[in-house]
Amino acid sequence: MKAWRYIIETILTTVPATVLLSGCVLIDDELGECKQKTQNYELNYELRLVTNMTTELSTQLGLVTDVKLSTALKNHLSDIFTDYAHDVDLSFYDVDGDSARLQHDQHIMDANQHSYTLYLPMRQYMHLAVANVVKNPVVGISDDEYCHISRLATVTSNGSVPDTIDSHNTGLFTARLPMEVLGNVDQTFNVHLYMANCAAALVIDPKGLDISSLKVFTTGFATEYSICDSCYVFAAKSPIVRTHKLTTDDGDVCFVSVNFPSREPAASGAPQYRSTTRSIIETEEPFISEDDASTLWQFRAYITNSDGTITESVLSLRQPLRAGQLKIVKAFVNPDGSVRTDNPTVGVSVTLDWKQGTDFDVPL
């Protein structure tokens, strides 16, 4: 079936700015003659949300009996798949030498449109922009004093990514743009920001069974995102991600996580810690993909049975989860506590008397 494309394009910011001519320093109302020699330029920040969320909800939760759960999931993700920017972080870098940052601006926008005035000497720049990071405690901007190492990174503990991390709670957007600021013409720069994270949801039909002890996690996702080259980096041991549990008064249950994307199908010669996974900017079928030969990411479900034993169910997916994408998997609980799915593209392995191992610190 042909994938449906849902694109929201919203002008975030129109930035009137002043470009200085040779011999002038930062513009000021008292500079007189220098002020008369300035040229105007604009930076237009445009948020482009490319997502399959509406299609995935209607395809997987389109029945009348699924309306409440579909609504609950859509509301939960309203701050993720959004055309609204709370904050923007703007950096302008030298293009020579060590690519050091020359100017840094941070603004709380809380709107779809706003205007700022920036003062930049005429020269060439690499401009990087990030939106919606302030209210996301799981991810921060790291090493942004230099362009080529500036990245969004999972917040670490003692210098290493924890075994278990929380889901993101904002939709993250980034942009990069080479700029040459001239001194004798009016200029307009268009900066397009694209989504850097995604979401996965496991919908459970309990079949009348008690699943109050069921906990679900996801794993297999990137831990860093290089802003300059829009490429994701993966830790040697992927952390597990805590999900949020959504329930309705009809007894429907859904576990959802928000995270960086998974790896893409293996690229020949690519290092294990880095893959060809990149941000999604295409508008032509960006979420259609082939299966990989091995597992790319997983749901991990744990239920404590009445006899005190724990049943582990691992649902493995071989199709990538990409930036801007929502993936919903529907599953059922068996009397022995195992989780199964009728989706033929999802592999399932079950351990009936599971013991805490050394691979993951699962907080049960």
N, C-alpha and C positions, 0 to 999 in steps of 0.2 A: 504494500500500500504506500502510495506516495506521501512522504512526510509533509505536514502542513507547517508553514512558516509564519511566525507571529513576530512582527517587528514594530517596536515603539521607538519613534524618533522624537526627541524633545530637546529643544535648544535650552541648554542649561545656563550658559553665561555668555553675554556679549560684553567683551572687555575693551572699552576705549582706552588706548594707551598712548604714550608720547615717546617718540624715538628721538634720541639726541644726535645732533650733528657733531662733526669733529670739533674738539676744543671745548665742548660743553660738558658739564657734570650733571648730577641729578637735577631735574627741573624743579624750580621753586618760583612762587609768585614774585619774589623780589629780584629775580635774575635779569629782568629787563630785556636787553638785546638778545641774550641767548634764548629767551623764551620765544622770540619772534622767529627764530630759525628752526623751530621744531616741526616735525611731521606727525600726523596721526596714523595709528594703525589699530586694528581690532583683532582680538582673539575670540573666536566664536567656539564655545565649548558645547558640544552636542553629544548627548547620551544616546547610544544606540543599543537597545535591548533586543537581542536575537535569541528567541527561546521557543521551545515546543510546549510550554506549560499548558496552554489552553487545549491543544490537541491531545496531550497525554491524559489530562483530566477527563476529557470527553470520551476518549477511547477506552481507558481503563476503569473509569468510575462514571460512566454515562447512563447507567440504569437508574430508574426511579428510586430503587432501594438504596442507591449509593449517593443520593443527593446530599444528605447531611454530612457524610464523611468527605465528599468532594468539596463542599463549602468550608468545612473545618480545615482541610489541607490548604485550600486556596487562601484562606485568611491567615493561616500560620506562615505562609510563604509571601505574604503581602509586602514585607520589608526586604525580601530577597529579590524577587523578580519585579522590579519597580522602576518607574521612570522618574524617581524623585531623588535628589541629592541632598543629604544633610550637610556634608562637609567636603571641601576640595583642598588638596595639597598640591601646590604647583612648584616645580623646580626647573631652573634654567641652567644648563651646563655648558662649559667650554667644550669645544670640539677638538681641541688640540691637547697634547701632553697627557696628563692623567685624567682629563675630563672632569675636573673639579666643578662643584656647583658654584655658580656666580650669583644667583639670587634665589630666594626661597620665600614663597607666600602661602599662608594658610588662612582659610576663610570658613566660617560657619554660614552656610547658604540658606538651608531650610526653605528651599523654593525651587521651582523649575527654571526660573530666570533671575539673574542678578547681574549687576555691573560693578567692575572694579577698575581702578586706574593703576597701571603698572608703569614704572620708569626703567627702561633698559637702554644702555648705550648701544649704538649700532655695531653689530658684529654678527657672526654666526653662532647659533646655539643649537643644542639638542634639548628639547622641552619634554619633560615627563609630568604626567598628571595622574592623580589617584583620587577617587571619590568614595566616600562612605566608610572610611577606616576608623574614625574616631570612636564610634560606638561598637566596635568589633573587638572585644578583649582577647579573642583567640589569635588574631593576626595583627602584626604591626609592620610599619615601614622600617627596613633595616639598611644600614650602610649607604644611606642616600646622600652622603657628602660627595660621592663620585658616581657618575652616570652608569658605568658598565657593571657595577656591583649593586646598584640600588635594587631592592626587591621587597616584595611582600613575603613575610616569613611567619610561620607558626611560632607563637611565643614559647620560648624554651625554658626549661628548668635546669639550672646549673650548666648551661651551655649545650644541652641536648634536648631533643624533642621528647616529651613524656610518652610513656607507653600508651596512655589513654588521654584523649583530648576532647574538648567540647565541640559542638557544632558551631559554625559561624552564625551570627545573628544579623548580618547585613549583607546585601548584595554589593560586591566589590567591583569597581569599574576602573580601568586604567587607559592611558593613551600615551603615545610617544610621537613627536613631530620635530623633524629638522627645521630650523628657522634661520633665515638670513634677514636681519633687521637692517634696512637701508636708511639713508639719511636724506633722500631727496624725493621720495614718493610716499603717498598714502598706501598703506598695506592692510590686507585682511588675511588672517591665518585661521583656518578651520581645524579644530581639534576634536576628533571623534573618540569617545570613550566607550570601550567594550567590556562586557562582563567577564570576570576572572574566576568565579566560583559556580557551583551547581548544586543540585539536590537529588537525594535518593529516598524513596519511601517504600516500606514493606507494609502492605495492607493484609491484616490477619482476620480470617473467618474462624472464630473459636469453635464453631459447631456445638455450642452449648457447654463446652468444657470450661473449667476454671483456669484462666490464663493470667491471673493477677500477679503471679511471680515471674512472668515472662519478661526478659530483658533482651533488647536487640541492639547490636552495634554494627557499624560498617567499617571497612578497611580496604586499603589498596590505593590510596589517594596521595597526590603530591603534598609536600609540606612547605614548598617555597615557589615563588613565581618571580622570575626576572622581568622587571618592568621594561627595561630598554629593548630586549629582544623578544618579549612576550612568550617566554618559554618556561615550562615547569620543571622543577627539580624534585627528585624523590629520595627519601631517606633509605638507607640500607635495610632498615626494618620499619615497615610502614606502621604508624600508630593506629590504634582502633579509635573510632569516633563514636561518642555517645549520641544516641538518638533522643528525640523528643517524642513522648507518647501522646497521641491524640485519641480521644474517645468521644462517642456520641451517645445520646440517651437510647439509641437503638441497639447498643452493645457493639457497634463497629469499633475496631481498633486499628490504628496506623502508627508506625514508628518511622520518623523522618530525620535525616541528617542533612546538613549543609556543609560543604567542604570544597576543597580544590578538586579538579578533575582527576580521573584515573589515567594510567598510561594508555597510549594508543597501541594498536597491534605492532608487534616488534619490528623495528627498522634495522636492516642489516648494518652492523658496525656501530650501532648506537651504544654508548656506555650504559650500564645498568642503572646508574643513579639519575640518568637524564634520558628523556625520550623525545619523540617528535611532537608530543602534546603541546598545543599552542592555543592562544585565545581564539575564539570563533568570531570571524568578521564576515564570513560568507553569508549570502542570503539564499543560495541555491542548495537545498537539501543538506544543511550542515550537520544533521544528526543521523544521516544514513551511514552505516558502516558495516564492514565485514567482521565475522567472528575471528578472534585470535585463536591460535592453536592452544593457548594456555589461559588460565584464569587471569583477568585484569583487576577485578575488584569483587568484594563479597559483602553479604549480610551474614552476621553471626548471631544466632538466636539461642538463648539459654532459659530453660524452664526448670524450676525446682518442683519435683514430684512429691506426692503425699508421703512417700517412704524416705524422703530426704535426699534421694539421688538427683542428679542434675543431668538433663538431656541437652546435648549440644547439637544444633543443626546449622550447617554451613551451606549457604546458598551462593554458588559461584557464577559469576557472569563473565562472558568472554567478549562482549561488545563494550567499547569504551563509553565512559560517562564524561561528556564534554562540557566545557564552560557554557553556561546559559541553559543547560539541559536539565529537565526533570525526568527521572526514571521511576516508574511505579511497578512493583512486582506484587501480585496477589498470591496469597498462600493460605494454607489451612493447618490446623493443629490436630494431630492424631491422639488417640487415647494414651499412648505411651509418652506423650510430650514432644514428640518429634514434629518438625514443621516440613510440609511438602508443598509443592506447587505444580500446577498443570502446565506451566510455561515450558515448552520443550527446549528453549534456549538457555535455561537456568539449570545448572547441575546442583545436586543436593547430596551431602554426605551427613550421616547421623552417628553420634556417639551416645549410647543410651546411659552409660554410667560414667559421665565425663568427670575428670579430675583437673584441677587447676594446674596448668603446665608452665613451662618456662618461656614460651613464645610471646605470650601476652599477659599483662597484668589486668585481668578482667574484673572490674569491681562489682562482684555479685553480692 
